[in-house]
Amino acid sequence: MYRSVLSQRVVLILVLSLLFQPLVFAQQRTGALHGQVLDELGAVIVGATVTVTDANGAIKTATTNDEGQYTVAGLPPGRYTVMVIAQGFNPYQNDAVEIGPGQRVELNVKLSVSLAQQQVNVTAEAPISTEPENNAGAIVLRGQDLESLPDDPDELAEALQALAGPAAGPNGGQIFVDGFLGGRLPPKESIREIRINQNPFSAEFDRLGFGRIEILTKPGTDHLRGQAFFNFNDESLNARNPFAQNRPPYQRRQYGGNVSGPLIAKRASYFFDFERREIDDNEVINATVLDPTTLAPTLFAQSLLAPQRRTTFSPRIDYQLNQSNTLVARYTFEQASSKNRGIGGFSLPSRAFTSENTEHTLQLTETAVINQKVVNETRFQFIREDQRQLGDNSVPTINVLGSFIGGGSQVGQASNVQNRWELQNYTSWAWGRHALKAGAQIRHVMIDDISPQNFGGTFTFTGGFGPELDANNQIVLGPDGQPVIVPISSLEQYRRTLLFQRLGYTPAQIRALGGGASQFTLSAGNPEASVSQTTLGAFIQDDWRVRPDLTLSFGLRYENQTNIHDNLNFAPRFSFAWAPGANQSGRARTVIRGGFGIFYDRIGENLVLQARRFNGVNQQQYIVRNPDFYPNVPPITDLTSARVQTAVWRVADDIEAPYTMQAAIGVERQLTNSLTLVVNYIGTRTLHLLRARNINAPLPGSGLRPFGDVGNIFEYESSGRLNQNQLFVNLQKRFSRSVSFFASYIFGKAMSDTDGAGSFPANQYDLSGEYGRASFDIRHQFRFFGNFTLPWNVRVSPFVIIRSGLPFNITTGRDTNGDTLFTERPAFATDLSRPSVRITPYGAFDLDPLPGQPIIPRNYGEGPAFYTVNLRLSKTFGFGSAPETAQNGAGQGGEPRGGERRGGGGRGGGRFGGPFGGMGGVFGGEGTEKRYNLTFSVFISNLLNTNNKGTPIGNLSSPLFGQSNSSAGGFGFGPGGGPGGARRVELQVRFSF
């Protein structure tokens, strides 16, 4: 019934979209201006600003791309003034450019070198704009700035998230590739441009615009062009992992390339890329185990080889069907495999498993220029992903919290097959001073999952309280003749279990002496489960240029999805840009920009899949507190006959989609012709955040369960909230041949009462104490990214990240309220003489709080700060005659085919802008004016070899509480790669033609 209602809404939206078209077709046909900007020798000029001004003073701007090309569309008939500006060149101005109805005028410009570059004319400044997509706080990477990023796709994604900053809310920034969400991240050599934080309040997107990452890939060309590269790194070039006892073997080999050329002259072209990554990585284990003979605590430190292999290739075809319609088709194949996964940190070698992943992606983009005023774009994507895992689940896992995890991996023979498709249709049209856009998007996913996870069972040791033992393992008595009760760690609990089992004690005696497992869990039943889900998004957007110095943007988006009953998800958006003091040409040095928007998130299909798997019928999850059968796993029939309670997962009937209200206000100030200062304040409030809760946990005091003695009922609900305030200060230098950089300082504060769907509260019936620092709360952060050309054209590209520590949760590691979870937090100690008090560098905590004793806030601890300097050095040698296309002005690399240079979902046609101009070269990136180019690069990760430690252990029952046993990620926001975050030197050679 619900799906039929959703289908009716989809049909209604499509009908409305069709009704719009007769209205927009009736409007006056507009023209376009396009061309190429060259220097006097015929070399392309990248980053030149093209300003088009009509008789009323309204302006439109574009920036030349890596091939010196520009396009300004949507121009009503009339006479225009065109100005072209580039640093180091004399400005160009033409006051008599006539554009007729529907006419596409070509204007190629040659700029002469300025002989007095030190005298900067105000009219030669690259103007900042009031257009929504040209906010100066955005980051646009192309050319040599793009080349400065990491070559590995995983590290590239982490670097982009670091550049996007912490403004994207609790889920991080979304990454779009040619307008599509999901799928592989293309090789860096196949990327034309990356845009970050552009037009944050656009109604076209569902999630927060701050932190949105848009990647545009390279189209085909009219002339044969190509690249080949090889990257190499091994342990001899790297510093030792600070958490490893030695320098284990490590090697990374990454090679590939691309080729592009024409299929049908002036109509169709192709682009084909290939990449192979071979990493002989190593996982570092730092655990505390027991000596098998003496049962004494022993450090277990070992590095194991963990090979990774990935092969990917992607052909793309750009085809101009006719004068009005173009088609872009791309197929992508990716296959990856990993061995010795699941180990590292506390996880011992016995838990290793292998994984294989195969992914097929098909993307189609059709662009129809209905007339010079109306453009329609249709996109379709299909992804099939097949994931396989193989690990041992025939023996139980032994989890000694905060010390080690041994036994089987509990993965079994698992598989996950996903089929995803996405359909988008957008129409853009101009109406006077209004630029309108409307469209709809439908996404569908179908998952078939086989997961025998934990079919072998898991014994958990958490620590607790027990009698104090002397060196001979005899009970210590107090002055009153009674045993002295003290806190014992999880490892000591495990040691006592093994010790007294050897001595032949009964389970009851072992329990009395502080031993015995705290909990046993086991899953059984049907490992198969499936889920399907459909989401819908529809929007309309109006960018209204009220006057040359003021632009207002209005938008409305509607969201809906299956599997929940939350239908009123309307998301209005509004933003403005005002340039006080702008002259008649619309040129200004200051822009005040602000906006407000509501953004809805989706309830992930993985939550529904979990609820269907553990619904009490399909698969059963048994939980036994204080089991007396360690280390033996009883048969399922014994657990059933003993009426062991099972756990059920479900999605709350009243669950609602989380939504965020975000407001921003900022000032953009052009300090010089290439230096811009941006100051932004962003306020965020999110409601209906997801969390998990055991709604049938024993009631405090009585111990009774609200739904009776039927076991645990774990429920996903939307009862969380988040408040975040951030101040951004950005300094950008752009459009320079020798220097470009982006520097920012961010002050932020994020508070919430949940860290996502998988987080449980300490008290299942009292959420008031959960409000504390969000897990991603970073108070101070500094980022610097730049490109500098040294003598002999050596390129130096630093990437610096400095941030304060991330918070972490401090827990007792014990289940004292019977909810079978280990989320209890200690109290602030008020009586230091109590045996349950533990004094730590973070304060004195009481692990056994008295009634009314204040519990510490969530995420009370703060981890270590992070500091890294990454550096790339590169030098390009050119040889061979200059390409003929550069001499005759056709542009190096040829003109891309596929209409308006959209590149398959390019959003914006030929408009390129942002803080980084880059120089460009043959086929994009670094290069010379020669036909052939050979580039040698050195990428140094963590140049100063800073020991950036990962999140400390927050379990007070762990012998390693407050310590880190692994490194932080290479950019501070992800897992440590390569040699564990230590300094790594990677060599690259690339040949381009």
N, C-alpha and C positions, 0 to 999 in steps of 0.2 A: 504493500500500500504506500509506504513512504517513498520507495523508489519510483513508483508511478507518479507521485506528486512532484518529485525532483525532475523526472523526465518532462512533465508538463511545463515546468519552469524553464528548462533548457529550450524547449520549442518556442516558448513565449519570447525569450530573449533573442533567439535567432530571427523570429518574425519581426521584432522591433528593430533589429539591425538592418533588415531588408527595407523596412519602412523609412529608415533614415536616408537611404541612398537617393530616392527621388528628390529629396530636399536639397541634399548637398550637390547633386548633379546640376541643379538649376542655378547654382551660383556662378559668378563670373569666372572664366577660365584664367588661371594664373600661369606665369612663365617661370623660368629658372635661369640661373647664371652659373656657368661652370667653366673650368679651365685649369691651367697649370702655371705655376710661378717658378721661373728659372732665373739664374744669374746670367751675367754677360757671356759666360763660356758655355752656357747650355746645361749646367748642372742644376738639379732640382733644389729648391729651397723648402725645407721642412719647418713647420711651425710658424710660417708667415700668417699674419692676421688679415683677412679680407673683410672689409666693412662695406655694406651696401645700404645707402640712405635714400629714402624716397623724398618727395617734395614736402611731405608733412613732418619730416624729421624722424620718422620711425626707422629704426636700423635693424639689420640682421647681420650676424657675423658668422664666419666659418674660419677654420684653421687648416692650412694645407697639410696633407697626410704624408706618409713616408715616401710617396712618389711625387710630392709637390702639387698634388691635385686638390681641388676644392669644388664644392657644389653648394649653391644657395637656392633653395626651392621655395615655392609658394609666394612668388612675387607678382602682385597685380600689374596690369599693363601700365606703362608710364616711363618717365625718365628718371634715372638713378645716378647718384654719385658713388663711384667705387673707389675705395682707398685700399692699398695693399702696403703693409708695414712688416718689416723684418729687421731685427737688430743687425747693425753693421752695414745696412744698405740704405740708400736714399729712398724715401717713401714715393709711392706711385699714386697718382690721383687722376681720375677721369670723370668729368662732370656731365658727360652726355652719353650715357649708356641707355639706349632705348630697348625696351622689352615689350613685345606685342602680346596679344591674347594667345595663350598656349604655346608661346615661342620659347625655345630653349637656346639661349645665346651663349656662344663660346667666347671667352675672353682670356687669352694667354698673355701673361705679363712677364717682362724681363726687368729685373732690378739691377741698378748699378751700385757698385761698392761705394760707400761713403768715405770720403777722404778725411773727414774731420769727425771721427766716431766719438771723440770725447765731448763734442757739443751735441747734446741730446735735445732735439726739438720736441716740445710737448705734443705736437700733432703726430709725432712718430711713435707714440706709446701704444702698446697693445691694450685696447680698452677692456675694462671689466664690464660684464654684461648683466642686465636684469633678467635675461632669459632663464627659466627654471633649470634647464639642463646644463647651464654654464656657471653654476655656483663655483666660486673660487676655492671653496673648501674641498672640492673633489680632487681625486688623484687620477690622472690619466697616464698610463705607461705605454710607450711604444718606442721603436727604434732602439737606441743604445740604453735607454733607461730600462726597457724590458729585458735587454740582454744582461743587465746587471743582476737579475734575480737568479735564484738557484735553478740548476738544470733538472734535478730530480722532481718529478711531478708531485710527490708527497710533500717534499720540502717547499716546493713552490706554493702549494696550497696553504701551508703553515705560514709562510712569509706574507702571503696576501692577507690572511686573517690578522696577522700582526699589524700590517699597514692599515687595514680597515679599522682597527681599534676596538675598544670595548663598548661601542655605542649601539651594538646590534641586539641588545637584550640577552636573556638567559640562554638562547639557543645558538648564538653566534651568527655570523653573516652567511647569507645564501650565495652560492656560486652559480651563475648562469653562463652557459656556453652557447653563443649564437642564439640567445633568447630562450634556451631550454634549460630546465633544472634537472640535475642528475646526470648520470653517465660519467665517462672518464674525463679527466683533465687532460687536454691535448698536450703534446710535447711543446716545450717553449718555442722551438724553432717554427712551429706551425701557428703561433699566435701573432695576430696583427696588432692587437691593442687590448689593454685591460683598463676598465673604468671602475673606480671605487667611490661610493657615496655620491653619485650623481643624482640630482633631482629627488631628494629623499622623500618628498611627500606626494609623489606621483601615485595616482589611483590605479595605474597599470599593474602594480605589484602588490602581492598580498602581505608580505612581511616588511619589517622596518627598512626604510631606505638607507639610514645610516648603517654602514657595514655591508651594503649590497655590493657584490663583486660581479662585474659583467665582463666576460671574455669574448672577444671577436677573433675568429680564425681567418687565415689568409685565403683569399679567393684564387682562382686560376688566373693566368696571364696570357697575353697574346704572343709572347716569345718564350722560348725554352729557358727556364731558370731552375736552379736547384741548389741544394746544400747537402753536405755529408759531415758528420761530426763523430768524435770519439772522446769519451771522458774516462779518466782512470784515477784510481786512488787505492792505496793499500796501507797496511799498518806502519810501514817504514816511513811514510810521510806524515803520520798522525802522532799526536800526543797520547799517552796512556790514559785509559779510562780511570778516573780517580776512584771508582768503586770496584775495579778489577785488581786482583793480586799480581797480575802479570800483563804483558802486552799480547793478547791473543791474536791469532791470525784474522786478518780482515782484508777484504778486497772488493772494490766496486768497479764494474765495467759497464759503461752505458754507451751505446752507439746507435746510429740511425741516420736519417736524413729525409729529404723531401725533394720532389721534382714537380714542376708545373709547366704547362704549355698549352697551346691551342689544340682543340679537336676539330672545330669548324671555324675558319677564319672569321673574326669579328662577330661570331655568334656563340661559340661554345668553347670552354676551356676546362682543364682539369688541374687538380692539386692532389698529390699523393704523398702521405708521410708514413714513415716506418720508424719504430723504436724498439730496442731490446735492452733490458736492464738485467744485469746479473750481479747480485750482491751476496758475497759470502760474509754475512753479518755474524755477530755473536751476541748471545744473551748472557747477562751477568747475574748470577745468583748470589745473594747475600742473605743468608738465613742463619738462625741459631737452632741447632739440632742437639740430640743427645748421643753421646758416645755409646755404641751398641754394647760395650762390655761394662763400662763403669757407670753409665747413665749420667755422666757429667755433661753440663752444657758445653757445646763445642760450636765454634763458628764454622759454617759451611760456606765457602767462597769458591765459586767455580765459574768459568766462562765456557760456554758451549757454542759450537758452530751452528748457525741458523740460516741456511741458504735461502735466498729469495730469487725467483725468476719471474720476469714479466715480458711478454711480447705483445706489441700492439701495432696495428696499421689502420689507415683510414684513407680511402679514396673519396674525392669530392669532385662533383661536376657542376659547373655554372653554365647555364644554357639560357640564352635570350630567345624565347619562343617567337616573339614578334616585337614590334616597337613598344608595346605596352605591357607585355608579360615576360617575366623571367622566372626561372626555376633553379633552385640550388638543391642538390641531392648529395647526401653523405652517408656512407656506411662505415662503421667502426667495429673492429674486432679487437678484443683484449683477452689475454689468457695469462693468469698469474698462479704461482704455486709457492708455498712456504713450508719449510720443515722446522721441527723443534719449536713450534708455536706453543704458547701457554706456559712457558717457563720464564724464569727471571724474577728478580726481587726475592720474595719468600717461596716461590714455586720451584720445587725440586725437579731434577731431570725426569723422574718417572711420570710426570704429568704432561710430557710432550705429546703433541699431536700434529698431524700434517693437514694442510688445507689446499684446495684447488678452486679456482674461480674462472669461469668463462663468461664473457659478456658480448652480446651482439647489439648494436645500436643502429637504427635507421632514422635519418632525419630528412624531411622534405620541407622546403620553404618556397612558396609561390608568391611573387609580388606582382600586383596588377596596378598599373597607373591608369585609372579610369579616365581621368583627364589631368590637366596640369594642376588641378586643385585637390583632387581626391586620389588617395592611394589606399589600396586594400592589401593586407598581407595575411596569408594563411600558413600556419606551421603545423607539422605533424611529426611526432616522435614515437618510436617504438623501441623498448629496451627489453631484452630477455637476458636474465642473469641466472647462472647455475653455479651454486656454491656447494662444495663438498668438503667434509671434514672426517678424519679418521683418527680415533684415539681409543685408549683402553678404558672400558667401563666395567671390566669383569672383576676388579678389586675395588674396595671402598677407598675413598679419599680420607685422609687424616688432616684436618685443618686445626692447627694449634695457632690461634689468633695472635698475630704480631710476632710469630717466631718462624714457622715454616708451614708449607702445605705439601704433603706427600701423598703417596698412593696413586690411584688411577686418575686419568684426566677427566673421566666421566663424560666425554664427548660421544663415544661410540661411533657408529656409522651414520653420520648426520648429513642431510642435504636440504637445500633451500632453493627452490626454483621460483623466480619472480618474473612476471610479465607485466610491463608497464607501458601504457600509451598515453599520449597527451595531444590534444587538439586545441589550437589557438586560432582566432580570427580577429584581426584588428583593422579598423578603418580610420584613416586620418584625413582631415579636410580643413581648408581655410575658409573663413567667413569674415570678411572685413579684417578687423584687428583681432579676431579670435582664431586660435589654432586649436581645433577640437580633435579628440580621439576617443573612440569607443570600441568595445570588443568583449569577447567572452573566452573563457579558457576552461577546458574539461580535462581532468586527469583521472585515470583509472589504474588500479593495481590489483593483481591476482597473485596470491602467494600459496604455494604448496610446500609444506614444511614437514620434514621428518627429523625428530630430535629425541633420541633416547638419552637425554641429559640426566645424569644422576641416577641411572638405572642400577648402578653398583652401590649407591649409598655413600653418605658422608658422615663421619664422626667429627664433632666439633668440640674443642677444648677451649674454654674461655677464661679459666681462672676463677677465683672466688675467695672464700674464707675457709680456713682449716687450722688444725692445731699446729703450733710451732714444733719443728723437729730439730734435734741437735745433730752433730756431725755423724752420729751413729744411727740416725733416723729413728731416734726414740722421742716420744712425746715430751715436751718441756712443760712442767707444771708451775703454776704461779704460787704466790704465798698462801693462797686459800686452798691449795692442793688440787685445783681444777686446771685443765689444760689451758694454755695461753693461746687464744685465737688471734690469728694474724691474716692479713691479705696474702694470697698466693697468686703467682702469675700463671698464665696459661701454660707455659713450659713446665713449671713446677707441678701443676696439676697432672700434666701428661707423664712427668717423671714418676710421680707417686703411683700412678696407675700401673706403669710397667714394673716398678720396684715391688709393690705389694702383690702383684700377680705372680711374680717370680717366687715370692715367699709363700704362695698358696693361700692368700687371704680370700675371703668370700667377697662378692661384689658389695654387700652391705658394709663390711669392714673397710673396704677400700674407700667407699663413699664417706664413711665417718672420719677417715684420715685425710680427707681433702682430695682424693683421687676420683677417677671415673669420668667418662665423657659427659659434657654438659648437654649435648643434644645429638640426635641421630635423625637424618632426613633421607628419604628414598622416594624415587618416582617410579611408577609402574603403570602398565596399561598400554593403550594405543599410542605409539609415538607420532602418528600422523595427525596433522591439523592443517586447515586451510582458511583463508580469509580473502575477501575482495572488498574494495572500497573505491568510491567515486567522489571526487570533489569538484565543485563548480565555483568559478569566479567570474563576475561580469562587472564592467566599469564604464564610466564616461568621464572625460577630462576636458576642461576648458582652460587654456592659457590665454588670458585677455590682456593685450597690451593697451592699457588705458591711455597712456601717452608715452612719449619716448623715455621718460624717467620712472615709469611705474608699470609694473606687470602684476596682475592678480591671477592666481590659479585656483580653480575650483574642481573638485573631483568627488565622485561617489562610487564606492565599490560594494558589491554584495558577495558574501561567501556562504557556501553550504556544503554539506557532505553527508554521506550515508553513515550508518552505524551509530549515530547519535541523534537525539531529537531536539536540536537547537537550531531554529530556523531564522531568527531575527538578527542576522549578522550583517548589519549595514555599517559601512566604514566610511564616513565623510572625511575629506581631506581639504585643507586650505593652506595656501602659502602666498607670500607677497615678496616683491623685490622693488625697492625704492632707491633711486640714485639722486640724492639731493645735490643741487648745484649743477646738474647736467646741462651742457650747452645745447644749442639748437640741433647739433648733429647727433645728440644722444650720448656723447662721450662723457664719462664721469670717472672720478678717481675714487669715489666712495659708493658702496652699495650696502644698504641695510636690508637684511633678508630674514624672514621668519615664517613660521608655519605651525600648523597643528593637524594631527591626523590620528585616526583610530585604525589599528592593524590587528587582524585576527590571525591566530595560529590554528593549526589543525590538530585534531586528536589522531595520533599515529595509528596505523593499522597494526603495528606490533603489539599494542595494548589489547586490541580485540583478539589477536591471535593467542596471546597468553591466556586470556579469559576463556577462550574456547578450548584450549588445550587442557587446562586445569579446572574444568567445570564440574568435577566430581564424578563424571560418567566416562568421558573420553580417556582421561588419564588421572591417576590418583597421586597425590603427594602426601606421604606419611611423615609425621613429625613426632618423635619420641623424646621427651625431656628426661634427662638423667637416666639414660639406658643402662641396663645391667648386663648387657651381652657383649661388650667390647672385648676382642676385636672381631667377633663373629657377626655376620649379617644373617638375620633370621629369614626364613622363607616368607614370601608374601602371604601365604595361607596363615602363618602364625600371627603376622601383624593384623590380618583381617579378623581371625578368630579371637584375638586379644582385644578387639575393638579399639585398636589404636586410632586416634583421631586423624582425620585427613584435612588438608588445606584446600580451599577453593578460592580461585581468583575470579573477579568479575569487574565489569565496568559499571559505575553508578548509573542508575536510571536517569538521574537529573544532571548528569555531567554536561558541562558547557564548554564551548571553545574558549580558550584563553584569549584575552584581547588586551592590547596595549594602547594607552593614550600617551602620545608623545608630542611635546611642544619644543620649539627651538626658536631662538632669536640670536642674530649675529651681525657683525659688521665686517665688511670686506674693504680693505684700504689698499689702493695701489700706491706703493711708496716710490718706486721708480718705474721705468718702462718695462722692467722684467721682474720686479720684486713686489710681492703682495703679502700683506698681513691679514689674517682672518682670525676673528675671535667669535666663538659660538658658545652659547649656553644651551644645553639639552636637558629637559626634564622628562622623566618617564615614569608612568604608573601602570602596572600590569595587574589585572584582576583575573580570577578563575584559573590561576596557575595550578598545574597538576601536582598531585602527591599520591602516595599509597598509604593506606591505613588498615589495620586489623580491626574491623568493626565488631568482631566477636571475641575480643580479648577479655580476659577476666576483669571484672569491675574492681576498682580499687576498694579495699576494705573487705568486701564480701567474697570476692573470688568467683562469683557467679558470672555466667556468660549471658549477654542480652538475648541471643538467639538459641539458647539452650546448649546442651553438651554435644555439639555437632562439629567441633573443631574450629580451626581458624577460618575466617572469611576475609581474605585480602581484597580490598576494593580500591580501584583507581577513582579518584574524585577530583573536582576542580574547585578547591576551597582555599587556594594559596593567593598571596599578593606579593608585589614587588614595588619598591620605590627606588628610583635612581636619579641622581643629579650629577651632571658632568659639565666641566668647563674646558673647552678646547682652545688652544692658542697655536695657530699654524703660521709658519713663515715659508714662503715658496719663492723660488727663483726659477723662471721659465724662459723659453724662447731665446736661449743663449747657445752659441756654438761651442763654448768651452766649459761652461759651468751651468749646472741645473741641480737644484736640491729641494728637498721637502723636509722641514723640521717641525715637530709639534711637541707641545707639553699638554698633558691631560690630567686634570684633577677630577677625581670621581668618588662617589659614595653610593653603594648599592646595598639595600637592605631588603630581606625577604623572609618568609616563614616556610619556604620549601626550596629544595634544590632540584626539583623535577619529579617526573612520574615514578622514579624508582626510589625516592627518599621517603622514609618513615619518620614520624615524630617520636620523641622520647617517651611521651605519654599519649596513648591512643585516644584518651578522652579529654585531654587538655592541650589545646594548640596555642594557648596564650604565651607560653614560654618559648615558642619556636621562632619568634621574630628576632633576627640577628643579621649578621653580615651575609650577603649572598656569596656563594662559592666562587664567583668570578669577580668579586669586588677588589679592584686595584685602585689604591688611593692616589698614587703618583706614577706617571708613565712618561717617558721621553723617547721619541723616535726620530732618527735622522737617516735619510736616504738621499744619495746624491750621485752625480757623475761629474768628473773633472778630467779635462784633457791636459796632460803634461807635455813638456817638450818631446819631440819625435813622435807626436800623436799617440802616446801611451795613455790609455784610458784607465782611470782609477775610480772605483765605485764602492764607497763604503755604505754599510747598512748597520746602524747602531740602535740597540734597544736597551733601555734601562727602565726598570720598574720596581716598585715596592712589592713586598711579599703577598702571596695569595693566602686567604684564610683557610683553615682546616678545622674539622670538628674534633672535639675531645670527648671521648666516651669512656665509660668504665669497662666496656667489652663484655659485659655480663647481662644476663636476662634475669632481672629481679622482680619483674611484674607479671611474668607468666605469659607474655604475648609472643614468645618464641623468637623474638628479635633481639638484637644486641645493640640497641640505639640509646640506651640509658646514658645520661650525662651525669657527672658528679656534681656535688654541691660545693659552694665556697666553704672552706673549713672554718668553723667558729671555735672549735676546741682541738688544739693541736695535739693533745694527749691521747685522743682516740686512736686505737690501732688501725682504723680504717682510713686514716689521713695519709696522703702522699704529698710530699713537698717537691715541686718541680720548678724549672725555670719560668713556667707560665703562671705559677701561683700554687697555693696550698689547696688541695682538693680532698673532699671527703667522699670515698667510694661507697659508703653506706649511709646516705643522708637520713637525718632525723626528720620527723614530720614537721613541715613548715620551714625547713632549711632551704634557702634560695639555691636553685639549680643554676649552673653557669649557662650563659647564652649559647645558642647554636653557632658553630664556626667561631669559637672563642679564640683559638690559636691563630697565629700568623706565621707563615713559612718564611724562608729566607728570600732576600731580594734577588733580582735577576739582572745580569749585566753581560752583554755580548757585543762584540765588534766583528762583523763579517765584511770581507773585503774581496773585490774582484779586480784583477789587473789584466789588461788585454792590449794586444797590439795587432794591427792588421797590415798585411803586405799585399799590395795589388800588383798585378802584372797582366800583360796582354793589352791590346788596343782597347780604347774606350768603346762601349756598346754603341752601335749606330743609333739606337733609339734615344740615347742621351744627347747625341749630337743634333738630331733633327727635332728635338723638343717633344718627343712622344713620351718621355718619362722612362726612367730606369725601371725595368721590370715589366713594362708594358701596362696597358690599361686593363684592370680587372673587368671580367664580363659578369653579367648577372644583374644589370640594372642599377643605376644610382649608387653603385658600390656598397650595397648593403651587406654583403658578405654573409648572407644567410641569417637573417634576424639581426641585422646590425643596429637597428634602432637609431635612425638619424641620418641615414644616407651618407653623404660625403662630409659630414661635419665632424671635425676632430678638434679637440681642445683639451685644456687641462694644464697642470703645472709643469709638465715635462714635455719639452718640444723634441728633444733628441735631434740627431743629425740625419739619421736614416742612411741608407746605402743600397747596394745592390741586393735586391730581394728583401729589403727590410733589414733592420739591425745595423751592426757595424759593417763598414765597408769603405771602399775607395771608388773613384770614378773609373777604375780599370775593369776589364771584362771578367777577370778572375781575382778572387780574394782569398787569402789564407790568414786565418785569425788564430792566434795562440792566446789562451786565457789560463789564469790561475785563480781559482776560487778558494778562499781561506775562510773556513767557518770557525768562529770563536778564536779570532786572531790572538788574543791575549791569554788563551787557555784558562779562562775563568772557570772555577769549579762551581757551576750553578747546580745547586742541590734541588732535588725534587721535593714533593710535599712530605713533610715529616709524618711519622707514624703517630696517629692520634689515639691509639688504644692504650689506656693506662695500665692494662694487664699485660702489655707486651714489655719484654726486657729492653726493647729498642724505642720506648716511648720518647717522642720529641726528636728522634733522629731520622735522617733520610737514608734510604738504602738504594737510591737510584738517582740519576741525573734528570734535570728538567729538559724539556725539548730544546732543539736548536734555536728556536725563536721565542721560547718562553711560553708557548701556548699549546704545545702538543708533546707527544712522547719523544724521548731522546732517540735520535737516529745515529747510525754509524757507530763510531767508537764512544757511545754514551755521552755525547755532548762535549767531549774534549776537542781540542783543536784538530781540524782536519784540512788537509791541503789536497785539492782536486785539480787535476790538469785536464785541459781540453784543447783539442785542435779541431778547427772547422774550415771546410773548403766550400766556397760559394762561387757560383758562376751565373 
